[in-house]
């Protein structure tokens, strides 16, 4: 049986991931040990290392899966990249960041660089896949360049909005839409 499909393996993996989330609400990430994680997850050290290389691998998997689950939930009903898709992604970035920040500010600060890297990477893959499907006769280099630009721009705009919050997020995004439309129309 494939290790990824075995329900016991998935359940154990989730226990470990949930343990890290729970611990990060109580302690700073740098102070969380493998022993803390295994004790909270009720698994042994060998089991932890069967699933993850170290606590940094664990946090990357937790963030990556959480981020994409949130974002994909927001855009799962969309069939093309359009203004509504962009707005849903933008708002989901803000919602995810705010939720994480509210759970534990210290851990959030520690995870910020990793969160940024994961968001950009996962959004780039997402936009690249959609661009390949959505554009007629897509040029792979142009789609990749557009995916990078759009993912970095959306993430950066969301972070900028969170730091300044001078308008509603929807109003701020309306100001950005002409720039985003340019990329989208290029491929059509």
C-alpha positions as CSV (number, residue, x, y, z in Angstrom):
1,X,0.0,0.0,0.0
2,X,1.3,3.5,-0.9
3,X,2.6,5.2,2.2
4,X,0.8,8.5,1.2
5,X,-2.6,6.7,0.9
6,X,-2.6,4.6,4.0
7,X,-5.1,6.2,6.3
8,X,-2.9,5.4,9.4
9,X,0.0,7.2,7.8
10,X,-2.1,10.2,7.0
11,X,-3.6,10.2,10.4
12,X,-0.2,10.1,12.1
13,X,1.1,12.8,9.8
14,X,-1.9,15.0,10.7
15,X,-1.3,14.3,14.5
16,X,2.3,15.6,14.1
17,X,1.3,18.6,12.1
18,X,-1.5,19.5,14.5
19,X,0.9,19.1,17.4
20,X,3.2,21.7,15.9
21,X,0.3,24.1,15.3
22,X,-0.9,23.7,18.9
23,X,2.6,24.1,20.3
24,X,3.3,27.2,18.2
25,X,0.4,28.9,19.9
26,X,2.1,28.4,23.3
27,X,5.8,28.7,22.5
28,X,8.1,30.4,20.1
29,X,9.1,28.1,17.2
30,X,12.8,28.3,18.1
31,X,11.9,26.9,21.6
32,X,9.9,23.9,20.3
33,X,11.8,20.7,20.3
34,X,11.2,17.4,18.5
35,X,10.5,15.9,21.9
36,X,7.7,18.5,22.5
37,X,6.2,17.7,19.1
38,X,6.4,13.9,19.6
39,X,5.0,14.1,23.1
40,X,2.1,16.3,22.0
41,X,1.4,14.1,19.0
42,X,1.7,10.9,21.0
43,X,4.2,9.4,18.6
44,X,7.8,8.3,19.0
45,X,10.9,10.0,17.5
46,X,11.3,7.4,14.8
47,X,7.8,8.0,13.6
48,X,8.4,11.7,13.5
49,X,11.5,11.2,11.3
50,X,9.6,8.7,9.1
51,X,7.4,11.6,8.1
52,X,9.6,14.7,8.4
53,X,13.4,15.4,8.1
54,X,13.3,17.9,11.0
55,X,11.1,20.6,12.6
56,X,11.9,23.0,9.7
57,X,10.6,20.4,7.1
58,X,7.5,20.0,9.3
59,X,6.8,23.7,9.5
60,X,7.2,24.0,5.7
61,X,4.7,21.2,5.1
62,X,2.3,22.6,7.7
63,X,2.4,26.1,6.1
64,X,2.4,24.9,2.5
65,X,-0.6,22.6,3.0
66,X,-2.5,25.1,5.1
67,X,-1.9,28.0,2.7
68,X,-2.9,26.1,-0.4
69,X,-5.9,24.5,1.2
70,X,-7.1,28.1,2.1
71,X,-6.4,29.6,-1.3
72,X,-7.7,26.7,-3.3
73,X,-10.9,26.7,-1.3
74,X,-11.4,30.3,-2.2
75,X,-10.9,29.7,-6.0
76,X,-12.1,26.2,-6.5
77,X,-15.3,27.4,-8.2
78,X,-13.5,29.6,-10.6
79,X,-12.9,28.3,-14.1
80,X,-10.6,31.1,-15.4
81,X,-8.3,33.7,-13.9
82,X,-10.3,36.9,-13.9
83,X,-11.0,39.8,-11.5
84,X,-13.0,37.6,-9.2
85,X,-10.3,34.9,-9.0
86,X,-7.6,37.6,-8.3
87,X,-9.8,39.2,-5.6
88,X,-10.5,35.8,-4.0
89,X,-6.8,35.0,-3.9
90,X,-5.9,38.4,-2.6
91,X,-8.5,38.3,0.2
92,X,-7.5,34.7,1.1
93,X,-3.9,35.8,1.5
94,X,-5.0,38.5,3.9
95,X,-7.3,36.2,5.8
96,X,-4.7,33.5,6.2
97,X,-2.0,35.9,7.3
98,X,-4.4,37.6,9.8
99,X,-5.6,34.3,11.2
100,X,-2.0,33.1,11.7
101,X,-0.9,36.4,13.2
102,X,-3.9,36.3,15.6
103,X,-3.2,32.8,16.7
104,X,0.4,33.5,17.9
105,X,2.1,36.8,17.0
106,X,5.6,35.6,18.0
107,X,5.5,32.4,15.9
108,X,3.9,34.3,13.0
109,X,6.9,36.6,13.0
110,X,9.3,33.7,13.0
111,X,7.4,32.0,10.1
112,X,7.0,35.1,8.0
113,X,9.9,34.5,5.6
114,X,8.9,30.9,5.1
115,X,5.2,31.9,4.6
116,X,6.3,34.4,1.9
117,X,8.4,31.8,0.1
118,X,5.6,29.2,0.2
119,X,2.9,31.6,-0.9
120,X,4.9,32.9,-3.9
121,X,6.0,29.4,-5.0
122,X,2.5,27.8,-4.7
123,X,0.8,30.8,-6.3
124,X,3.3,30.7,-9.2
125,X,2.5,27.0,-9.8
126,X,-1.2,27.8,-9.6
127,X,-1.0,30.7,-12.1
128,X,1.3,28.8,-14.4
129,X,-1.1,25.9,-14.6
130,X,-4.1,28.1,-15.2
131,X,-2.2,30.2,-17.8
132,X,-1.3,27.1,-19.7
133,X,-5.0,26.1,-19.8
134,X,-6.5,29.6,-20.3
135,X,-4.2,31.2,-22.9
136,X,-4.6,30.2,-26.6
137,X,-1.3,28.8,-27.8
138,X,0.6,29.6,-24.6
139,X,4.3,30.4,-24.8
140,X,5.8,28.6,-21.8
141,X,8.3,31.3,-21.0
142,X,5.7,34.1,-21.1
143,X,3.3,32.1,-18.9
144,X,6.1,31.4,-16.4
145,X,7.1,35.1,-16.3
146,X,3.5,36.1,-15.9
147,X,2.9,33.6,-13.2
148,X,6.0,34.9,-11.3
149,X,4.9,38.5,-11.7
150,X,1.3,37.9,-10.7
151,X,2.2,35.7,-7.6
152,X,4.8,38.1,-6.3
153,X,2.6,41.1,-7.0
154,X,-0.4,39.7,-5.3
155,X,1.5,38.5,-2.3
156,X,3.4,41.8,-2.0
157,X,0.2,43.9,-2.4
158,X,-1.5,41.9,0.3
159,X,1.4,42.4,2.7
160,X,1.6,46.1,1.8
161,X,-2.2,46.4,2.5
162,X,-1.8,44.6,5.8
163,X,0.9,47.0,6.9
164,X,-0.9,50.2,5.9
165,X,-4.6,49.5,5.8
166,X,-5.6,52.9,4.6
167,X,-8.6,51.5,2.6
168,X,-10.7,48.4,2.5
169,X,-8.8,45.5,0.8
170,X,-11.4,45.4,-2.0
171,X,-10.9,49.1,-2.7
172,X,-7.1,48.7,-2.7
173,X,-7.3,45.8,-5.1
174,X,-9.5,47.8,-7.5
175,X,-6.6,50.3,-7.8
176,X,-4.3,47.4,-8.7
177,X,-6.6,45.7,-11.2
178,X,-5.5,47.7,-14.3
179,X,-2.0,46.4,-13.9
180,X,-3.2,42.8,-13.4
181,X,-5.6,43.0,-16.3
182,X,-2.7,43.9,-18.6
183,X,-1.0,40.5,-17.8
184,X,-4.2,38.6,-18.2
185,X,-5.2,40.3,-21.5
186,X,-1.8,39.6,-22.9
187,X,-2.4,35.9,-23.0
188,X,-5.8,36.1,-24.6
